[in-house]
Amino acid sequence: MVNQASRDYPALMDTRMKTRRGLAGGVLAVGALLSGVVGIGLAVATIVKSPTAEGILGGAFGGFIAALALMGITAWIAMRVATSAPQPDETGGDEIAASLKDVLDEVEATRVATVDKIYARALWRVPLLAAAGAVAVVVAQASNDPPDFGEMVALIVVPGLIGYVWAALDLSARYARGYKDKVLPALAATFGALSYRQAKMPDLRKLKEECIFRNFDGSEADDEIFGTHRTLPLNIVELKLTHGSGKSERTTFDGLLVTLELPRDTGAVTAVVSDAGSLGNFVDRQKGQHRARVRLEDPVFEKVYEVYGTDQVAARALLNPAFMEKLLALGALDDFDRPQMLCDGRVLQIAMPKRGGKNLFEPPSFGKPAATRASLVALKTDIAAVLAAADAVIDLDHRFEVRG
């Protein structure tokens, strides 16, 4: 069945093209006006400053060149406005786009409406700020240090760009949020009993208490995949932790927090944290007086990690040789650095720092069709990557998964 968004799509596309052509014409008109103002203003300012034959000729020539250059830039911008928008992907051959057609049609209708609103705003905000820049150029000609040609162009173009950002910023963010909320749950569902939502900040108190996350005073949770995966309740949050503010702010963790509910209660708290050196390990031990250091027989694992637990027997039962080997292997994955782990009863959490700091689940911009193939493939690849990380966590121990 064809939904309302599909029926309205051709009309919306026609409206968008008319809006683009109207905006391009407006850009040319405003550019011509600004070019005349700048050219005449520059010529007059130069002549007033040097009322000689040489000054008159120089002012007239300089004003003409400045107006011509500004008009050329305006024509280029107008051409980009009229022709830069890519056409929607109508091939229909892409499996992802075909499987999500109804959702993508709805999002595309929203995108087209968003583009219209942005251009309607830009139609007056860009000329307004560019005109303010042009006035600044003319006024500056009477100063002791008048701007050169490059500075004059910057004084007009940069405010114009700021006007465009002003027109687009909040609408663009709203569209991106809506795209995620509609497309990503449908994509996640193709992997099984899973969905997506804007992340809820997880409770980090226990993770901080057990030194999984040692030092942070700011936290941001962006995206969340949740549901049931391989019979286990699963939650994966893209998490960023920071310490400090302003220029001194630094990122202390940027990655995934994978939380699994195990089929069996371990009956203890076991923390596997990165070795922090003699001083750092000493500080960690002072923070965790409720727990004891767990000694293991694997020298490689002991060199990389410090293990603490409330029950020595339970910790060693969890950290069997195969488990330790696979946990070390997690740190060798292409997309992630060395993980840390907390098992509290039957809740297992693995903190996996991303390698390279790539942001996951980024939707296409409002300037691209909702069904852009490359973006859909990238989003599905991101979901596959976080589920591969979850698989690696589940595979740490065969006892984690209850098989039918």
C-alpha positions, -999 to +999 in steps of 0.1 A: +000+000+000+013+035-009+015+056+022+007+094+024+043+103+023+048+084-010+017+102-026+029+136-015+065+130-026+063+143-062+046+175-051+072+180-023+100+175-048+085+200-072+081+225-043+117+219-033+130+226-068+109+258-071+122+269-037+158+262-048+153+282-081+137+311-061+166+311-036+191+311-064+174+341-080+173+358-046+210+352-041+218+367-075+196+398-067+211+403-033+246+397-047+241+423-074+229+448-048+258+441-025+283+442-054+270+477-063+272+489-027+307+475-021+320+488-055+306+523-051+314+525-014+350+514-020+354+539-049+339+568-029+360+559+002+392+558-018+384+591-036+375+609-004+408+597+011+428+607-020+410+633-041+435+634-069+434+622-105+453+591-095+430+585-065+399+589-086+411+564-112+424+540-086+391+542-066+370+536-097+391+507-109+393+492-074+356+495-069+349+479-103+372+450-096+357+444-061+321+445-075+330+421-103+347+396-080+319+397-055+294+392-083+314+362-096+313+346-062+276+353-059+270+337-093+289+306-082+269+303-050+236+307-068+246+280-093+255+256-063+222+264-047+202+257-078+220+224-088+239+209-059+211+188-043+215+152-053+184+135-067+168+108-046+179+072-053+152+057-075+170+026-086+151+004-062+178-022-065+193-018-031+182-045-007+183-023+024+164+006+007+138-019-006+132-035+028+127-001+045+109+016+017+079+028+037+100+042+065+124+059+041+095+074+022+082+090+054+117+102+064+123+116+028+091+136+030+103+151+063+137+158+048+122+177+018+101+198+042+132+204+063+151+216+032+123+240+023+123+255+058+161+259+058+161+277+025+132+299+035+152+310+065+184+313+045+167+335+020+167+364+045+193+354+071+222+350+046+216+384+029+211+401+062+245+391+076+262+395+043+248+431+041+261+437+076+295+426+064+293+449+033+286+478+056+316+469+077+337+469+045+326+503+035+331+518+070+365+502+073+377+520+041+378+552+061+401+537+088+438+540+090+442+504+081+416+496+054+411+459+046+427+445+015+407+427-012+409+393+005+398+407+038+369+425+021+356+393+006+360+375+039+341+402+057+311+396+034+313+358+027+319+346+063+289+364+077+268+350+048+280+315+057+272+321+094+237+331+082+233+298+065+245+279+096+220+299+116+193+289+093+202+252+092+216+243+126+185+234+147+165+220+118+194+199+107+198+184+142+161+178+145+161+159+112+191+138+121+174+128+154+142+119+135+161+099+109+178+078+136+146+073+156+127+060+125+154+042+104+177+026+129+150+006+148+139-009+115+175-017+106+183-032+140+152-054+137+167-071+106+193-086+130+167-103+152+148-093+184+167-060+186+158-023+184+174+011+186+167+042+207+183+074+218+205+062+247+195+065+283+225+073+305+235+040+322+241+040+359+279+044+361+283+044+399+293+008+402+316+010+372+334+040+388+335+024+422+352-007+408+376+014+388+364+004+353+360+041+347+386+058+369+384+095+362+355+114+347+332+143+356+312+145+323+293+118+305+274+115+272+254+086+259+244+089+223+230+057+208+217+024+222+210-010+207+189-032+230+168-064+230+177-101+230+207-115+212+216-152+212+191-158+240+206-131+263+191-097+272+215-073+256+221-035+259+249-017+239+254+020+246+278+044+227+293+062+257+318+091+260+333+102+293+353+134+298+373+151+326+378+188+330+363+216+309+373+241+282+408+237+269+417+213+296+389+189+288+401+154+279+383+123+268+388+094+293+366+069+275+350+068+241+335+035+231+308+009+237+294-003+271+281-038+264+257-051+292+245-087+292+222-104+317+237-139+323+216-170+327+232-178+360+242-157+390+279-158+397+272-148+433+301-123+434+315-091+421+345-095+398+363-065+382+390-068+355+407-035+350+437-023+330+470-023+349+476+013+359+512+009+371+524+006+407+510+039+419+477+037+400+471+001+412+478+012+448+452+040+444+427+015+430+432-009+459+426+019+484+393+027+467+381-009+469+385-020+505+355-042+501+372-065+476+405-084+474+431-088+447+426-120+427+458-137+417+457-157+384+481-182+369+483-166+335+514-143+334+504-125+302+469-117+316+484-107+350+507-082+332+479-066+313+451-066+339+445-062+376+416-085+389+396-078+420+367-097+435+345-103+465+349-141+461+382-157+450+366-190+440+338-173+419+364-150+402+386-179+392+357-199+380+347-170+358+382-163+346+391-197+333+420-200+309+398-199+278+379-168+291+412-149+297+426-158+263+394-145+246+393-114+267+429-106+256+418-112+220+390-086+223+417-060+226+431-071+192+400-064+172+403-039+144+378-014+158+384-016+195+412-013+221+417-032+253+384-039+271+376-039+308+350-060+326+327-059+355+306-089+365+281-081+393+261-112+401+244-120+368+251-087+351+282-087+329+294-053+315+323-049+291+337-014+284+352-014+249+371+017+238+367+025+201+399+027+181+402+059+160+373+077+177+348+071+148+313+081+156+288+053+150+252+055+137+257+088+118+227+096+095+231+113+061+228+151+061+196+168+051+212+175+018+212+138+008+182+116+001+170+095+030+176+064+008+212+072+001+227+038-004+261+045+011+246+059+043+222+029+047+251+005+042+272+024+067+245+023+093+239-014+089+276-020+091+278+000+124+250-022+138+269-054+126+301-041+142+285-036+177+268-069+175+301-085+165+315-070+197+286-084+217+292-118+201+328-117+211+317-109+247+292-138+247+318-161+233+341-154+263+324-183+280+301-210+266+282-210+298+269-175+291+245-185+264+215-207+270+210-226+238+177-241+228 
